[in-house]
Amino acid sequence: MKNEDVMNIAKKRGFLWSSFEIYSGVAGFFDYGPLGAILKNKIMNKWREYYLVGEGFYEIESPTIMPEEALKASGHVDHFNDPMTECKDCLEVFRADHVIKEAIGEEVEGLENQELTEILSDRQIPCPKCGGHLTHVWSYNLMFQTLIGAKGKKTGYMRPETAQGIFIPFKRLLRFFRGKLPFGVVQLGKAYRNEISPRQGVIRLREFTQAEAEIFVDPRDKKHPRFQKVAQQTLTLYTADAQEKDGESVQITAHEAVDTGVVSSQMLTYQLCLADQFMEDLGIPRDVIRFRQHMKTEMAHYAIDCWDVEIYTDRYGWIEVIGIADRTDFDLKSHSQYSKEDLSVFIEYNEPRTITKIAAKPDMKKFGPLFKGAAPKIMNFLKEADSNIIKEAFQDKGVYEVELEGETYQLTPDLVSFEEVEETVRGEKIYPHVIEPSYGIDRITYSVLLHSFTQEDERNIFHFPPDIAPVGANVFPLVNKDELVEIANTLMENLRGEGIIAEVDTSGTIGRRYARSDEIGTPFAVTVDHQTLEDETVTIRERDSQEQVRVPLSIVADKINNLLLKKVNFSDI
């Protein structure tokens, strides 16, 4: 199985290791070894190239521990749950929808706990570990809880996503972007989810790295100014409708996807195209990439359209590596409600408008004596409130209740009158909608390892693109002689001076060294031989073709640098 070959090489060569191995390990945690850490960081920097440089977004960094009230507002405290079931015999716990899918092959994600319980019972699905009886299904919150402060009086959580760290300082971000929509903000960092029973290696981690962008847009205009650049790009889409009918994915251009309403907006479709380009840039073959639309049963409560970028794997089937959603205005509205801070945006009209509206006028002779110190804040509320709603409440119930700062006040028709007034308005307040591409960096790193790996003539090769390969070049003296080793070490220093990660290897035959170099995915190897002593030239060998070219020693660093930056192809030199 390819997965086993890749993971064996990954452990052997220092890409990925199980964490806490000397203490028998803990499921859901992995270490990135020396080469894995470089690879992962290069993937993250590639992502930054796309979103910071290419899209002009800005990056922020927020704490990984969040107070409970922030995650209460976002819905995570109440809704960030997975369905759990327990074996009565061995007492092991499992995620119920995963157990059902593995047992009967049906997708049941999003079903209510009672429905899952009935399936477990009706289908007589046994414990995957011991074959025992599984209990009823209940909800389990995935967040790691902690206490903030020495006395532990404040409850906090390890953040389950990086997105909320962008929504909360929205007022400051809006000011930074001079109050103009659209704009994008990104964050790369750790997130934490206390998974019930992670059994899929780096696919399901309890601590993982996310790269998320939050793109704030006017809900009335979700066109993208550069959409024409991607309009003819072909995407492989697996729509919700096709899934319901057990159909197949289809290939369709971005332009057609928007025109036919398959994807809800240009803004969202543009992000699908960008993700597609990013994955291709990492060397992921197009035939293992698809975009799967969320079905109604699994759509997040805040989203109106959501697509997963999925990669096919030989062991786990299709796995989600990126989620791209239109989150609407849920987050900003919710944080406004809970924090009492106005997180709306004032959109100025091109020309001022004169409108006629119904205004609520309080009877001051009655208002002051009745409400006393609360009268001013109730009057301020009436200035901003929709008078039509108050009128309807008077007609239906004879009373309108105002909730302010935890207190409820009752207004009756004798306290308020209504009149038509003309008003000049220069704009209106709106809550921006949010388009969110959320990249799972660990799953993407695994996908790069899996799909760049081949075995050719007993050679193990990682075909990493040159710009993300952990080691840029290896330098080999043909034989382990002082004069050749000295030149190799000097060349290595020159390469490192150009910002290239380079190593000298003198152990074993030149064939074995090439094999080791290929096995860690190094795209280029430079060999110093006896001819180097005569004419100061060396050979550069390309990993994939195994072709070699001889070049002057003085220009090696420049040539390798240009090859790694993809400014030239190997055939060009």
Buried (B, 14 or more C-beta within 10 A) or exposed (E): EBBEBBBEBBBEBBBBBBBEEEEEEEBBBBBBBEBBBBBBBBBBEBBBBBBBEEBEBEBBEBEBEBBBBBBBBBBBBEEBBBBBBBBEBEEBBBBBBBBBBEBEEEEBBBBEBEEBBBBBEEEEBBBBEEEBBBBBBBBBBBBBEEEBEEEEEEBBBBBBBBBBBBBBBBEEBBEEBEEEBBBBBBBBBEBBBBBBBBBBBBBBBBBBBBBBBBBBBBBEEBEBEEBEEBBEBBBBBBBBEBBEEEEEBBEBBBBBBBEEEBBBBBBBBBBBBBBBBBBEBBBBEEEBBBBBBBBEEBBBEBBBBBBBBBBBBEBBEBBBBBBBBBBBBBBBBBBBEEEEEEBBBEBEEEEEEEEEEEBBEBEEEEBBEBBEEBBEBBBEBBEEBEBEEBBEBBEEEEEBEBEEEEEEBEBEBEBBEBEEEEEEEEEEEBBBBBBBBBBBBBBBBBBBBBBBBBEEEEEBBBBBBBBBBBBBBBBBBBEEEEEBBEBBBBBBEBBBEBEBBBBBBBEEEBEEBBBBBBBBBBBBBBBBBEBBEEEEBBBBBBBEEEEBBEBEBEEBBEBBBBBBEEEEEBEEB
